[in-house]
Amino acid sequence: MKGLGCRACLVAVVLTLVVCGGVVAPATPAAVAPEGTMTWGIHITLASRWLDPAETEGIITPFMVLYALHDALVKPMPAGPSTPSLAESWSQSKDGLTYEFVLRKGVKFHNGDPVTAEDVKFSLERYRGAGVKAFKDRVREVQVVDPGRVRIHLKEPWPDFMTFYGTSATGAGWIVPKKYVEKVGDDGFKKAPIGAGPYKFVSFNPGIELVLEAWDGYWRKTPNVKRLVFRSLPEEATRAAALKKGEVDVVYLLTGPIAEDIRRTPGLKLIAPSQSNGVFWLDFPDQWDQKSPWHDRRVRLAASLAIDRQALNQAETLGFSKLTGNVIPRAFEFAKPIEAHPYDPAKAKQLLAEAGYPNGFDTGDFYPWPPYASMGEALVGNLQAVGIKSRMRMMERATLTTTWREKKLHGLIVGITGAAGNAATRLEAYVSKNGVYTAGVMPEVEDLFQRQTRELDPKKRETMLHQIQQVLHDQVIEAPIYELAFIWGIGPRVEEAGINLIKGFAYSGPLEDLKMKKP
């Protein structure tokens, strides 16, 4: 095929260099059979839809499970943000319209069926997650060349294709078995998922516990740990107590005094990923309504100035998070460093008075990101101190994300996403007209965004994306808070918990690399 040859795959948005046609040999399986059980105390209620890559929401949470049960053609791994996995190599045509993937030989699903190009085609066409509109608008055809080779044809060059397809920006590149899904249906698949990942499904008690078992047929290596147990423990004190009692081995999300207590407990470790893809911000969904107080930039700026970010950082994450004025993490490609607004409640009150609210106003509901209840309470208090009153409403995470996507939330929302990608992929979901969480658009921003999606020159793209980020900051479309230091607690039985192995990934991974200490 013209333009597809054995050459280095040079894609502006992909940071990893892959030599086309070169076969990456599978790692030698572990000589010793997997043994032991590693148990997590999870900070949220487990949702059944996280067992299915097709429904990935544009946040990082589902990948906690996807990395165990499933595999992708290309995904973030220790070797880089877009590492060949089920695909041994991939290439891009010179005109930027076609991507070809060569599947790794011998890879299989848990039921023994081979992973084929038909499964790749089926998985992308079945995908209905947060990035579905981007793929439907830009992918012309998925072509099965032969059982081990697939081509994806685009309608026009899309410089972010591999960032959307080959990172955790979406779940579109994760592969499920076509025959099995068609046999059991979508609901049946979520009840008993079959994937091509390092762990097989054992049982799932919705909202309570997910149990997985090592699969010795995984192409990369046989996992070191025999069994993984993800246990929902939304209450932070309960998670910490379970860790101290040895009932769980790893807990996610420890804050404030509880985190400090774990840090001082002999035999336990307190640690956070060295790089965070997660940014918290205050979202103003009603700003697009001309009758709402939030339509006035001065009111939005007042809310941002009312936030005591440093005190919040110290109380929630022991000062480990990084204050920011941008919803794009500093580490992302095309990110523009922007300082956070200072804490200035006096100026906030002055702005509210100038906007016609000298006594403040009642904005209604305030939706913190679950399970960050204490953070929500602090933010509600900050805003109330300058006259912006609200009532905190706590939801389960799966419910909040669904309701937000359906544009049913009003008042204030604390947003966060830790999905990988670059500045463009992060902005797509929250700022562009097609974004699943976008409540409204600025014509200037939308024009710049659409232009950069077609621009192949990285420098020109960066200029436009920097302009967008500056406009968002100047107009206070959101009020960024900080880049989250997602603090873990690790128990004494764990030798390798998988923190920091995949750069920017908030959870344990790769799961096949985890290790328990010998008894």
Secondary structure by P-SEA (a helix, b strand, c coil): cccccccccccccccccccccccccccccccccbbbbbbbbccccccccccccccccccccccccccccccccbbbcccccccccccccccccccccbbbbbccccccccccccccaaaaaaaaaaccccaaaaaaacccccccccccbbbbbbcccccccccccccccccccccccaaaaaaccaaaaaacccccccccccccccccbbbbbbbcccccccccccbbbbbbbccaaaaaaaaaacccccccccccaaaaaaaacccbbbbccccccbbbbbbbccccccccccccaaaaaaaaaacaaaaaaaacccccccccccccccccccbbbbbcccccaaaaaaaaaaacccccccccbbbccccaaaaaaaaaaaaaaacbbbbbbbbcaaaaaaaaaaccccccccccccccccccccccccccccccccccccaaaaaaaaaaaacccaaaaaaaaaaaaaaaaaaccccccccccbbbbbccccccccccccccccccccccccccccc
